[in-house]
Amino acid sequence: MNRQERLRFCKACKHQKFDTHKGIICSLTNAPAEFQVACTTYSEDPELKHKVEMEAIRNQLYTQEADKGKRFINHLLDGIFAYIFMFFLAIIVGVIVAIVNPEAVNSFENNIGFSYFMIFFSFFIYYLVMEATTGRTLGKMITRTKVIDENGNKPDFSTILIRSFCRLVPFNALSFLFAERGWHDAWSKTRVVESK
């Protein structure tokens, strides 16, 4: 049994401690574990075991993380779908305004502030509804990727709400060029992984 195989046990044992030079060692012997088949003093700590299991799940999920190429394709496809959604939303709003107050329709035609509001609102709603309900946008469905939280689960609504708000931050889309994770992933503690 090698050191890595022994560490699977040591990380979940009540007798483990950390040494800055040696790493995880046994607090009973003050040395790294040396057992070959089983440790006679092994005493499982349920909390530590849970942490080890969650770390293994995270490591497995993160090895399946979507690459930047797929993320870029997601961004392009979702931009197209969000603009299509905005077009239909604008038609619906226009019809409602025309029915309720026909005089107000003319005031929206050249209103740049309203145009920007519609763009941001449409993108926000598109991402919020799609990811909150399915964990995926239409772009992610095409590229076979999905959003997960840091425990590998489908994110809850509040996490997706934060993720969607973060997308409105200027230069968020460019954040992938300067960091391993984009801002909306890092700030909402989410990841995009391959979906089998």
MDTraj code that builds the backbone (N, CA, C; nanometers):
import mdtraj as md
import numpy as np

residues = "MET ASN ARG GLN GLU ARG LEU ARG PHE CYS LYS ALA CYS LYS HIS GLN LYS PHE ASP THR HIS LYS GLY ILE ILE CYS SER LEU THR ASN ALA PRO ALA GLU PHE GLN VAL ALA CYS THR THR TYR SER GLU ASP PRO GLU LEU LYS HIS LYS VAL GLU MET GLU ALA ILE ARG ASN GLN LEU TYR THR GLN GLU ALA ASP LYS GLY LYS ARG PHE ILE ASN HIS LEU LEU ASP GLY ILE PHE ALA TYR ILE PHE MET PHE PHE LEU ALA ILE ILE VAL GLY VAL ILE VAL ALA ILE VAL ASN PRO GLU ALA VAL ASN SER PHE GLU ASN ASN ILE GLY PHE SER TYR PHE MET ILE PHE PHE SER PHE PHE ILE TYR TYR LEU VAL MET GLU ALA THR THR GLY ARG THR LEU GLY LYS MET ILE THR ARG THR LYS VAL ILE ASP GLU ASN GLY ASN LYS PRO ASP PHE SER THR ILE LEU ILE ARG SER PHE CYS ARG LEU VAL PRO PHE ASN ALA LEU SER PHE LEU PHE ALA GLU ARG GLY TRP HIS ASP ALA TRP SER LYS THR ARG VAL VAL GLU SER LYS".split()
xyz = np.array([
    [0.0854, -0.1180, 0.0000],
    [0.0000, 0.0000, 0.0000],
    [0.0899, 0.1243, 0.0000],
    [0.0627, 0.2181, -0.0898],
    [0.1461, 0.3393, -0.0963],
    [0.0873, 0.4516, -0.0101],
    [0.1574, 0.5637, -0.0072],
    [0.1194, 0.6776, 0.0785],
    [-0.0201, 0.7300, 0.0433],
    [-0.0495, 0.7432, -0.0847],
    [-0.1805, 0.7955, -0.1274],
    [-0.2941, 0.7043, -0.0817],
    [-0.2733, 0.5730, -0.0916],
    [-0.3765, 0.4782, -0.0479],
    [-0.3949, 0.4839, 0.1043],
    [-0.2866, 0.5008, 0.1775],
    [-0.2963, 0.5126, 0.3240],
    [-0.3692, 0.6414, 0.3637],
    [-0.3437, 0.7475, 0.2883],
    [-0.4057, 0.8769, 0.3210],
    [-0.5582, 0.8724, 0.3121],
    [-0.6124, 0.7834, 0.2306],
    [-0.7586, 0.7699, 0.2242],
    [-0.8144, 0.7352, 0.3618],
    [-0.7394, 0.6553, 0.4369],
    [-0.7806, 0.6195, 0.5734],
    [-0.7437, 0.7303, 0.6718],
    [-0.6210, 0.7797, 0.6613],
    [-0.5710, 0.8793, 0.7571],
    [-0.6554, 1.0070, 0.7580],
    [-0.7015, 1.0496, 0.6412],
    [-0.7798, 1.1733, 0.6335],
    [-0.9122, 1.1629, 0.7082],
    [-0.9623, 1.0402, 0.7290],
    [-1.0897, 1.0206, 0.7989],
    [-1.0717, 0.9670, 0.9405],
    [-0.9481, 0.9624, 0.9891],
    [-0.9199, 0.9052, 1.1213],
    [-0.9153, 1.0144, 1.2291],
    [-0.9665, 0.9825, 1.3473],
    [-0.9653, 1.0759, 1.4605],
    [-0.8231, 1.1057, 1.5086],
    [-0.7301, 1.0167, 1.4802],
    [-0.5929, 1.0305, 1.5298],
    [-0.5016, 1.1086, 1.4350],
    [-0.5542, 1.1586, 1.3268],
    [-0.4696, 1.2305, 1.2311],
    [-0.4407, 1.3717, 1.2784],
    [-0.3249, 1.4223, 1.2388],
    [-0.2920, 1.5628, 1.2602],
    [-0.2031, 1.6065, 1.1444],
    [-0.1867, 1.7365, 1.1328],
    [-0.1101, 1.7893, 1.0204],
    [0.0247, 1.8428, 1.0673],
    [0.1287, 1.8027, 0.9983],
    [0.2646, 1.8501, 1.0233],
    [0.3078, 1.9290, 0.8991],
    [0.3641, 2.0472, 0.9185],
    [0.3992, 2.1326, 0.8038],
    [0.5061, 2.0710, 0.7148],
    [0.5887, 1.9814, 0.7688],
    [0.6947, 1.9193, 0.6887],
    [0.6530, 1.7834, 0.6326],
    [0.5745, 1.7093, 0.7092],
    [0.5413, 1.5716, 0.6696],
    [0.4002, 1.5561, 0.6128],
    [0.3158, 1.6574, 0.6288],
    [0.1769, 1.6444, 0.5848],
    [0.0926, 1.5796, 0.6919],
    [-0.0042, 1.4977, 0.6525],
    [-0.0900, 1.4299, 0.7500],
    [-0.0126, 1.3150, 0.8132],
    [-0.0092, 1.3166, 0.9481],
    [0.0592, 1.2108, 1.0229],
    [-0.0325, 1.1594, 1.1334],
    [0.0070, 1.0516, 1.1971],
    [-0.0683, 0.9932, 1.3088],
    [-0.0292, 1.0656, 1.4369],
    [-0.1258, 1.1102, 1.5140],
    [-0.0961, 1.1803, 1.6395],
    [-0.0452, 1.0846, 1.7472],
    [-0.0668, 0.9546, 1.7283],
    [-0.0194, 0.8556, 1.8253],
    [0.1298, 0.8264, 1.8081],
    [0.1762, 0.8283, 1.6816],
    [0.3172, 0.7944, 1.6543],
    [0.3987, 0.9157, 1.6097],
    [0.3322, 1.0275, 1.5795],
    [0.3972, 1.1470, 1.5251],
    [0.4787, 1.1178, 1.3989],
    [0.4289, 1.0241, 1.3197],
    [0.4958, 0.9863, 1.1945],
    [0.3891, 0.9547, 1.0891],
    [0.4292, 0.9588, 0.9627],
    [0.3350, 0.9177, 0.8581],
    [0.2969, 0.7705, 0.8757],
    [0.1772, 0.7359, 0.8339],
    [0.1298, 0.5970, 0.8469],
    [0.2199, 0.5026, 0.7687],
    [0.2404, 0.3822, 0.8259],
    [0.3279, 0.2822, 0.7633],
    [0.2564, 0.1495, 0.7385],
    [0.1282, 0.1371, 0.7772],
    [0.0592, 0.0080, 0.7668],
    [0.0505, -0.0398, 0.6213],
    [0.0408, -0.1730, 0.6040],
    [0.0358, -0.2314, 0.4699],
    [-0.1047, -0.2758, 0.4299],
    [-0.1805, -0.3311, 0.5249],
    [-0.3151, -0.3797, 0.4930],
    [-0.4214, -0.2982, 0.5656],
    [-0.4068, -0.2834, 0.6963],
    [-0.5030, -0.2086, 0.7771],
    [-0.4319, -0.1484, 0.8975],
    [-0.4806, -0.0345, 0.9427],
    [-0.4243, 0.0327, 1.0593],
    [-0.4942, -0.0197, 1.1842],
    [-0.4188, -0.0647, 1.2795],
    [-0.4770, -0.1220, 1.4022],
    [-0.5358, -0.0148, 1.4945],
    [-0.4924, 0.1109, 1.4787],
    [-0.5418, 0.2184, 1.5655],
    [-0.6423, 0.3096, 1.4938],
    [-0.6858, 0.2678, 1.3746],
    [-0.7786, 0.3497, 1.2957],
    [-0.9097, 0.3692, 1.3703],
    [-0.9518, 0.4954, 1.3837],
    [-1.0787, 0.5283, 1.4484],
    [-1.1481, 0.6328, 1.3608],
    [-1.2516, 0.5908, 1.2933],
    [-1.3176, 0.6769, 1.1944],
    [-1.3918, 0.7936, 1.2588],
    [-1.3706, 0.9115, 1.2044],
    [-1.4418, 1.0327, 1.2440],
    [-1.5466, 1.0593, 1.1355],
    [-1.6765, 1.0466, 1.1680],
    [-1.7810, 1.0616, 1.0653],
    [-1.7753, 1.1963, 0.9915],
    [-1.7420, 1.3030, 1.0635],
    [-1.7359, 1.4351, 1.0004],
    [-1.6193, 1.4426, 0.9010],
    [-1.5036, 1.3916, 0.9421],
    [-1.3880, 1.3900, 0.8528],
    [-1.4137, 1.3004, 0.7316],
    [-1.4788, 1.1852, 0.7552],
    [-1.5090, 1.0934, 0.6453],
    [-1.6003, 1.1608, 0.5433],
    [-1.6991, 1.2347, 0.5937],
    [-1.7898, 1.3069, 0.5036],
    [-1.7122, 1.4088, 0.4197],
    [-1.6195, 1.4815, 0.4823],
    [-1.5382, 1.5795, 0.4090],
    [-1.4549, 1.5119, 0.3007],
    [-1.3981, 1.3960, 0.3335],
    [-1.3167, 1.3220, 0.2364],
    [-1.4031, 1.2776, 0.1188],
    [-1.5232, 1.2269, 0.1487],
    [-1.6136, 1.1821, 0.0422],
    [-1.6561, 1.2992, -0.0465],
    [-1.6874, 1.4138, 0.0152],
    [-1.7272, 1.5314, -0.0630],
    [-1.6113, 1.5824, -0.1480],
    [-1.4906, 1.5773, -0.0940],
    [-1.3727, 1.6192, -0.1708],
    [-1.3523, 1.5283, -0.2920],
    [-1.3748, 1.3989, -0.2732],
    [-1.3612, 1.3036, -0.3843],
    [-1.4653, 1.3313, -0.4919],
    [-1.5884, 1.3624, -0.4497],
    [-1.6949, 1.3942, -0.5457],
    [-1.6601, 1.5210, -0.6221],
    [-1.6147, 1.6251, -0.5492],
    [-1.5768, 1.7509, -0.6146],
    [-1.4638, 1.7292, -0.7146],
    [-1.3637, 1.6516, -0.6739],
    [-1.2513, 1.6262, -0.7643],
    [-1.2961, 1.5533, -0.8904],
    [-1.3881, 1.4587, -0.8736],
    [-1.4389, 1.3852, -0.9894],
    [-1.5186, 1.4782, -1.0808],
    [-1.6010, 1.5640, -1.0210],
    [-1.6815, 1.6560, -1.1011],
    [-1.5952, 1.7583, -1.1727],
    [-1.4931, 1.8086, -1.1036],
    [-1.4116, 1.9131, -1.1626],
    [-1.3234, 1.8609, -1.2750],
    [-1.2975, 1.7293, -1.2762],
    [-1.2231, 1.6754, -1.3891],
    [-1.3102, 1.6739, -1.5139],
    [-1.4405, 1.6842, -1.4949],
    [-1.5339, 1.6861, -1.6066],
    [-1.5797, 1.8283, -1.6377],
    [-1.5082, 1.9275, -1.5866],
    [-1.5469, 2.0671, -1.6068],
    [-1.5410, 2.1025, -1.7553],
    [-1.6394, 2.1794, -1.7992],
    [-1.6452, 2.2205, -1.9396],
    [-1.5262, 2.3105, -1.9725],
    [-1.4659, 2.2885, -2.0882],
    [-1.3496, 2.3688, -2.1258],
    [-1.3939, 2.5070, -2.1751],
    [-1.2967, 2.5965, -2.1915],
    [-1.3270, 2.7351, -2.2291],
    [-1.3883, 2.7441, -2.3685],
    [-1.3555, 2.6500, -2.4552],
    [-1.4149, 2.6482, -2.5886],
    [-1.5661, 2.6282, -2.5825],
    [-1.6082, 2.5316, -2.5016],
    [-1.7527, 2.5084, -2.4858],
    [-1.8194, 2.6257, -2.4163],
    [-1.7489, 2.6848, -2.3194],
    [-1.8056, 2.8003, -2.2496],
    [-1.8265, 2.9164, -2.3471],
    [-1.7316, 2.9348, -2.4398],
    [-1.7435, 3.0414, -2.5397],
    [-1.8612, 3.0141, -2.6337],
    [-1.8771, 2.8885, -2.6755],
    [-1.9908, 2.8517, -2.7614],
    [-2.1215, 2.8741, -2.6861],
    [-2.1245, 2.8370, -2.5561],
    [-2.2439, 2.8634, -2.4738],
    [-2.2772, 3.0121, -2.4751],
    [-2.1750, 3.0942, -2.4572],
    [-2.1942, 3.2400, -2.4527],
    [-2.2546, 3.2912, -2.5841],
    [-2.2010, 3.2453, -2.6961],
    [-2.2535, 3.2888, -2.8268],
    [-2.3967, 3.2419, -2.8491],
    [-2.4212, 3.1137, -2.8253],
    [-2.5556, 3.0587, -2.8473],
    [-2.6578, 3.1237, -2.7549],
    [-2.6221, 3.1375, -2.6276],
    [-2.7163, 3.1972, -2.5325],
    [-2.7397, 3.3446, -2.5626],
    [-2.6395, 3.4129, -2.6166],
    [-2.6600, 3.5518, -2.6602],
    [-2.7652, 3.5588, -2.7695],
    [-2.7592, 3.4671, -2.8651],
    [-2.8578, 3.4630, -2.9739],
    [-2.9964, 3.4328, -2.9181],
    [-3.0052, 3.3296, -2.8324],
    [-3.1357, 3.2915, -2.7757],
    [-3.1931, 3.4016, -2.6871],
    [-3.1076, 3.4710, -2.6128],
    [-3.1548, 3.5800, -2.5264],
    [-3.2074, 3.6962, -2.6106],
    [-3.1424, 3.7254, -2.7235],
    [-3.1929, 3.8314, -2.8121],
    [-3.3260, 3.7923, -2.8755],
    [-3.3418, 3.6663, -2.9108],
    [-3.4702, 3.6184, -2.9635],
    [-3.5781, 3.6330, -2.8572],
    [-3.5445, 3.5943, -2.7331],
    [-3.6379, 3.6095, -2.6214],
    [-3.6747, 3.7563, -2.6026],
    [-3.5733, 3.8454, -2.6115],
    [-3.5970, 3.9890, -2.5960],
    [-3.6910, 4.0419, -2.7049],
    [-3.6743, 3.9935, -2.8273],
    [-3.7595, 4.0360, -2.9385],
    [-3.9067, 4.0045, -2.9090],
    [-3.9319, 3.8800, -2.8644],
    [-4.0701, 3.8420, -2.8338],
    [-4.1229, 3.9147, -2.7106],
    [-4.0366, 3.9351, -2.6129],
    [-4.0772, 4.0092, -2.4934],
    [-4.1127, 4.1534, -2.5290],
    [-4.0347, 4.2147, -2.6168],
    [-4.0622, 4.3524, -2.6598],
    [-4.1944, 4.3611, -2.7337],
    [-4.2257, 4.2613, -2.8149],
    [-4.3555, 4.2588, -2.8848],
    [-4.4700, 4.2510, -2.7840],
    [-4.4541, 4.1630, -2.6844],
    [-4.5596, 4.1479, -2.5825],
    [-4.5779, 4.2787, -2.5052],
    [-4.4659, 4.3409, -2.4624],
    [-4.4738, 4.4676, -2.3885],
    [-4.5364, 4.5750, -2.4772],
    [-4.4968, 4.5793, -2.6052],
    [-4.5523, 4.6777, -2.6983],
    [-4.7025, 4.6620, -2.7156],
    [-4.7486, 4.5402, -2.7281],
    [-4.8930, 4.5144, -2.7432],
    [-4.9677, 4.5564, -2.6170],
    [-4.9132, 4.5223, -2.5000],
    [-4.9785, 4.5585, -2.3733],
    [-4.9852, 4.7107, -2.3583],
    [-4.8736, 4.7786, -2.3879],
    [-4.8715, 4.9253, -2.3772],
    [-4.9691, 4.9866, -2.4769],
    [-4.9765, 4.9320, -2.5986],
    [-5.0677, 4.9842, -2.7009],
    [-5.2135, 4.9684, -2.6586],
    [-5.2423, 4.8611, -2.5876],
    [-5.3802, 4.8392, -2.5413],
    [-5.4132, 4.9303, -2.4237],
    [-5.3221, 4.9395, -2.3270],
    [-5.3460, 5.0163, -2.2052],
    [-5.3378, 5.1665, -2.2303],
    [-5.2333, 5.2109, -2.3014],
    [-5.2129, 5.3537, -2.3240],
    [-5.1495, 5.3744, -2.4627],
    [-5.2300, 5.3838, -2.5670],
    [-5.1768, 5.3950, -2.7038],
    [-5.0841, 5.5150, -2.7245],
    [-5.1027, 5.6210, -2.6483],
    [-5.0183, 5.7404, -2.6633],
    [-4.8737, 5.7130, -2.6172],
    [-4.8548, 5.6178, -2.5263],
    [-4.7230, 5.5906, -2.4687],
    [-4.6311, 5.5148, -2.5645],
    [-4.6891, 5.4514, -2.6661],
    [-4.6078, 5.3733, -2.7604],
    [-4.5017, 5.4607, -2.8261],
    [-4.5379, 5.5835, -2.8653],
    [-4.4429, 5.6733, -2.9309],
    [-4.3264, 5.7120, -2.8394],
    [-4.3505, 5.7194, -2.7100],
    [-4.2428, 5.7598, -2.6181],
    [-4.1371, 5.6509, -2.6013],
    [-4.1692, 5.5253, -2.6349],
    [-4.0737, 5.4169, -2.6223],
    [-3.9851, 5.4005, -2.7449],
    [-4.0269, 5.4537, -2.8580],
    [-3.9557, 5.4311, -2.9840],
    [-3.8112, 5.4779, -2.9803],
    [-3.7843, 5.5950, -2.9310],
    [-3.6483, 5.6493, -2.9299],
    [-3.5909, 5.6618, -2.7894],
    [-3.6443, 5.5861, -2.6966],
    [-3.5997, 5.5925, -2.5580],
    [-3.4844, 5.4939, -2.5369],
    [-3.3611, 5.5447, -2.5355],
    [-3.2424, 5.4597, -2.5225],
    [-3.2369, 5.3913, -2.3869],
    [-3.2820, 5.4598, -2.2827],
    [-3.2833, 5.4009, -2.1486],
    [-3.3736, 5.2789, -2.1424],
    [-3.4906, 5.2881, -2.2045],
    [-3.5827, 5.1744, -2.2065],
    [-3.5230, 5.0591, -2.2867],
    [-3.4522, 5.0916, -2.3956],
    [-3.3886, 4.9871, -2.4778],
    [-3.2852, 4.9106, -2.3969],
    [-3.2015, 4.9840, -2.3229],
    [-3.1013, 4.9178, -2.2388],
    [-3.1680, 4.8340, -2.1291],
    [-3.2731, 4.8886, -2.0711],
    [-3.3454, 4.8143, -1.9680],
    [-3.3983, 4.6823, -2.0248],
    [-3.4557, 4.6863, -2.1445],
    [-3.5104, 4.5645, -2.2064],
    [-3.4000, 4.4621, -2.2330],
    [-3.2840, 4.5092, -2.2772],
    [-3.1729, 4.4168, -2.3037],
    [-3.1298, 4.3483, -2.1749],
    [-3.1005, 4.4259, -2.0700],
    [-3.0546, 4.3681, -1.9437],
    [-3.1618, 4.2804, -1.8795],
    [-3.2856, 4.3273, -1.8812],
    [-3.3953, 4.2514, -1.8215],
    [-3.4150, 4.1183, -1.8941],
    [-3.4116, 4.1215, -2.0270],
    [-3.4313, 3.9994, -2.1057],
    [-3.3223, 3.8973, -2.0786],
    [-3.1955, 3.9422, -2.0784],
    [-3.0854, 3.8507, -2.0510],
    [-3.0966, 3.7934, -1.9097],
    [-3.1272, 3.8791, -1.8135],
    [-3.1394, 3.8352, -1.6748],
    [-3.2482, 3.7286, -1.6606],
    [-3.3662, 3.7562, -1.7159],
    [-3.4784, 3.6617, -1.7049],
    [-3.4484, 3.5314, -1.7794],
    [-3.3878, 3.5423, -1.8979],
    [-3.3537, 3.4225, -1.9764],
    [-3.2655, 3.3290, -1.8936],
    [-3.1540, 3.3812, -1.8397],
    [-3.0622, 3.2973, -1.7626],
    [-3.1262, 3.2485, -1.6323],
    [-3.1976, 3.3366, -1.5639],
    [-3.2587, 3.2997, -1.4361],
    [-3.3591, 3.1860, -1.4534],
    [-3.4503, 3.2007, -1.5453],
    [-3.5563, 3.0994, -1.5636],
    [-3.4986, 2.9672, -1.6130],
    [-3.4111, 2.9736, -1.7136],
    [-3.3560, 2.8498, -1.7698],
    [-3.2710, 2.7734, -1.6678],
    [-3.1780, 2.8434, -1.6015],
    [-3.0886, 2.7733, -1.5094],
    [-3.1576, 2.7347, -1.3794],
    [-3.2559, 2.8131, -1.3352],
    [-3.3272, 2.7784, -1.2110],
    [-3.4166, 2.6570, -1.2309],
    [-3.4735, 2.6430, -1.3494],
    [-3.5662, 2.5309, -1.3722],
    [-3.4950, 2.4034, -1.4172],
    [-3.3933, 2.4173, -1.5031],
    [-3.3308, 2.2971, -1.5597],
    [-3.1823, 2.2833, -1.5279],
    [-3.1204, 2.3893, -1.4740],
    [-2.9765, 2.3863, -1.4526],
    [-2.8989, 2.4069, -1.5816],
    [-2.9704, 2.4386, -1.6879],
    [-2.9085, 2.4541, -1.8191],
    [-2.9803, 2.5635, -1.8975],
    [-2.9067, 2.6276, -1.9862],
    [-2.9675, 2.7188, -2.0827],
    [-2.9787, 2.6434, -2.2140],
    [-3.0390, 2.7053, -2.3152],
    [-3.0489, 2.6387, -2.4450],
    [-2.9092, 2.6122, -2.5026],
    [-2.8173, 2.7062, -2.4833],
    [-2.6799, 2.6858, -2.5287],
    [-2.6149, 2.5675, -2.4591],
    [-2.6374, 2.5541, -2.3291],
    [-2.5802, 2.4422, -2.2539],
    [-2.6436, 2.3100, -2.2954],
    [-2.7707, 2.3128, -2.3334],
    [-2.8343, 2.1900, -2.3816],
    [-2.7682, 2.1431, -2.5107],
    [-2.7366, 2.2378, -2.5983],
    [-2.6733, 2.2037, -2.7259],
    [-2.5317, 2.1499, -2.7045],
    [-2.4556, 2.2126, -2.6140],
    [-2.3166, 2.1696, -2.5896],
    [-2.3067, 2.0597, -2.4846],
    [-2.4192, 2.0179, -2.4312],
    [-2.4251, 1.9115, -2.3298],
    [-2.3416, 1.9445, -2.2063],
    [-2.3698, 2.0620, -2.1511],
    [-2.3087, 2.1044, -2.0262],
    [-2.4198, 2.1474, -1.9310],
    [-2.3864, 2.1610, -1.8031],
    [-2.4857, 2.2043, -1.7041],
    [-2.4174, 2.2754, -1.5889],
    [-2.4956, 2.3480, -1.5114],
    [-2.4462, 2.4213, -1.3954],
    [-2.4627, 2.3343, -1.2717],
    [-2.3582, 2.3322, -1.1874],
    [-2.3660, 2.2627, -1.0585],
    [-2.3124, 2.3551, -0.9500],
    [-2.3498, 2.3269, -0.8253],
    [-2.2911, 2.4028, -0.7147],
    [-2.1603, 2.3342, -0.6743],
    [-2.0953, 2.3834, -0.5716],
    [-1.9645, 2.3294, -0.5348],
    [-1.9702, 2.1905, -0.4730],
    [-2.0919, 2.1426, -0.4411],
    [-2.1076, 2.0065, -0.3903],
    [-2.1514, 1.9103, -0.4995],
    [-2.1617, 1.9605, -0.6221],
    [-2.1997, 1.8755, -0.7338],
    [-2.3494, 1.8627, -0.7546],
    [-2.4279, 1.9412, -0.6812],
    [-2.5735, 1.9354, -0.6926],
    [-2.6266, 2.0448, -0.7847],
    [-2.7533, 2.0301, -0.8240],
    [-2.8185, 2.1371, -0.8990],
    [-2.8321, 2.2561, -0.8047],
    [-2.7865, 2.3743, -0.8473],
    [-2.7922, 2.4910, -0.7577],
    [-2.9361, 2.5292, -0.7213],
    [-2.9531, 2.5809, -0.5994],
    [-3.0857, 2.6267, -0.5583],
    [-3.1153, 2.7634, -0.6220],
    [-3.2379, 2.8094, -0.6047],
    [-3.2823, 2.9322, -0.6715],
    [-3.1984, 3.0531, -0.6320],
    [-3.1647, 3.0660, -0.5029],
    [-3.0884, 3.1830, -0.4593],
    [-2.9494, 3.1860, -0.5232],
    [-2.8888, 3.0696, -0.5427],
    [-2.7577, 3.0625, -0.6074],
    [-2.7681, 3.1060, -0.7533],
    [-2.8724, 3.0597, -0.8219],
    [-2.8922, 3.0977, -0.9629],
    [-2.9257, 3.2462, -0.9720],
    [-2.9991, 3.2990, -0.8744],
    [-3.0307, 3.4423, -0.8723],
    [-2.9010, 3.5239, -0.8638],
    [-2.8110, 3.4845, -0.7745],
    [-2.6812, 3.5525, -0.7625],
    [-2.6031, 3.5391, -0.8931],
    [-2.6022, 3.4195, -0.9483],
    [-2.5303, 3.3932, -1.0746],
    [-2.5834, 3.4816, -1.1863],
    [-2.7159, 3.4979, -1.1934],
    [-2.7772, 3.5794, -1.2987],
    [-2.7474, 3.7278, -1.2790],
    [-2.7506, 3.7754, -1.1544],
    [-2.7141, 3.9154, -1.1276],
    [-2.5682, 3.9417, -1.1639],
    [-2.4812, 3.8462, -1.1334],
    [-2.3383, 3.8626, -1.1629],
    [-2.3126, 3.8775, -1.3125],
    [-2.3973, 3.8197, -1.3949],
    [-2.3805, 3.8318, -1.5402],
    [-2.3996, 3.9758, -1.5880],
    [-2.4677, 4.0588, -1.5087],
    [-2.4928, 4.1975, -1.5471],
    [-2.3736, 4.2886, -1.5185],
    [-2.2733, 4.2363, -1.4466],
    [-2.1538, 4.3161, -1.4143],
    [-2.0774, 4.3438, -1.5444],
    [-2.0383, 4.4695, -1.5679],
    [-1.9623, 4.4995, -1.6896],
    [-1.8352, 4.4146, -1.7001],
    [-1.8061, 4.3689, -1.8179],
    [-1.6884, 4.2883, -1.8513],
    [-1.6896, 4.1491, -1.7896],
    [-1.8049, 4.1039, -1.7378],
    [-1.8147, 3.9691, -1.6832],
    [-1.7755, 3.8651, -1.7877],
    [-1.8207, 3.8823, -1.9108],
    [-1.7903, 3.7845, -2.0159],
    [-1.6400, 3.7748, -2.0424],
    [-1.5678, 3.8834, -2.0212],
    [-1.4225, 3.8828, -2.0435],
    [-1.3446, 3.8265, -1.9249],
    [-1.4119, 3.8064, -1.8121],
    [-1.3417, 3.7603, -1.6919],
    [-1.2778, 3.6235, -1.7120],
    [-1.3269, 3.5447, -1.8076],
    [-1.2694, 3.4132, -1.8348],
    [-1.1291, 3.4234, -1.8939],
    [-1.0977, 3.5376, -1.9538],
    [-0.9653, 3.5555, -2.0145],
    [-0.8561, 3.5763, -1.9104],
    [-0.8949, 3.6238, -1.7919],
    [-0.7972, 3.6603, -1.6907],
    [-0.7942, 3.5678, -1.5700],
    [-0.8888, 3.4766, -1.5607],
    [-0.8953, 3.3886, -1.4435],
    [-0.9373, 3.2492, -1.4863],
    [-0.9164, 3.1552, -1.3967],
    [-0.9555, 3.0169, -1.4248],
    [-1.1074, 3.0059, -1.4363],
    [-1.1778, 3.0802, -1.3518],
    [-1.3245, 3.0797, -1.3527],
    [-1.3730, 3.2203, -1.3787],
    [-1.4880, 3.2293, -1.4473],
    [-1.5490, 3.3597, -1.4690],
    [-1.6082, 3.4131, -1.3404],
    [-1.6309, 3.5438, -1.3383],
    [-1.6833, 3.6056, -1.2162],
    [-1.8162, 3.5460, -1.1739],
    [-1.9083, 3.5245, -1.2705],
    [-2.0396, 3.4735, -1.2296],
    [-2.0309, 3.3312, -1.1747],
    [-1.9278, 3.2554, -1.2118],
    [-1.9053, 3.1231, -1.1516],
    [-1.8450, 3.1373, -1.0121],
    [-1.7398, 3.2182, -1.0023],
    [-1.6680, 3.2320, -0.8746],
    [-1.7562, 3.2939, -0.7671],
    [-1.8260, 3.4023, -0.8009],
    [-1.9068, 3.4726, -0.7010],
    [-2.0294, 3.3939, -0.6564],
    [-2.0839, 3.3111, -0.7442],
    [-2.2019, 3.2316, -0.7070],
    [-2.1636, 3.0914, -0.6602],
    [-2.0320, 3.0608, -0.6593],
    [-1.9812, 2.9309, -0.6174],
    [-2.0442, 2.8186, -0.6981],
    [-2.0412, 2.8352, -0.8298],
    [-2.0945, 2.7350, -0.9209],
    [-1.9882, 2.6971, -1.0231],
    [-2.0140, 2.5907, -1.0949],
    [-1.9260, 2.5445, -1.2029],
    [-2.0126, 2.4944, -1.3174],
    [-1.9545, 2.4939, -1.4362],
    [-2.0218, 2.4357, -1.5518],
    [-1.9438, 2.3111, -1.5897],
    [-2.0138, 2.1979, -1.5925],
    [-1.9483, 2.0690, -1.6176],
    [-2.0144, 1.9999, -1.7355],
    [-1.9443, 1.8996, -1.7855],
    [-1.9995, 1.8167, -1.8934],
    [-2.1216, 1.7413, -1.8390],
    [-2.2238, 1.7310, -1.9201],
    [-2.3463, 1.6608, -1.8808],
    [-2.3549, 1.5326, -1.9594],
    [-2.3575, 1.4201, -1.8884],
    [-2.3616, 1.2901, -1.9577],
    [-2.5027, 1.2557, -1.9980],
])
top = md.Topology()
chain = top.add_chain()
for i, resn in enumerate(residues, 1):
    res = top.add_residue(resn, chain, resSeq=i)
    for name in ("N", "CA", "C"):
        top.add_atom(name, md.element.get_by_symbol(name[0]), res)
traj = md.Trajectory(xyz[None], top)
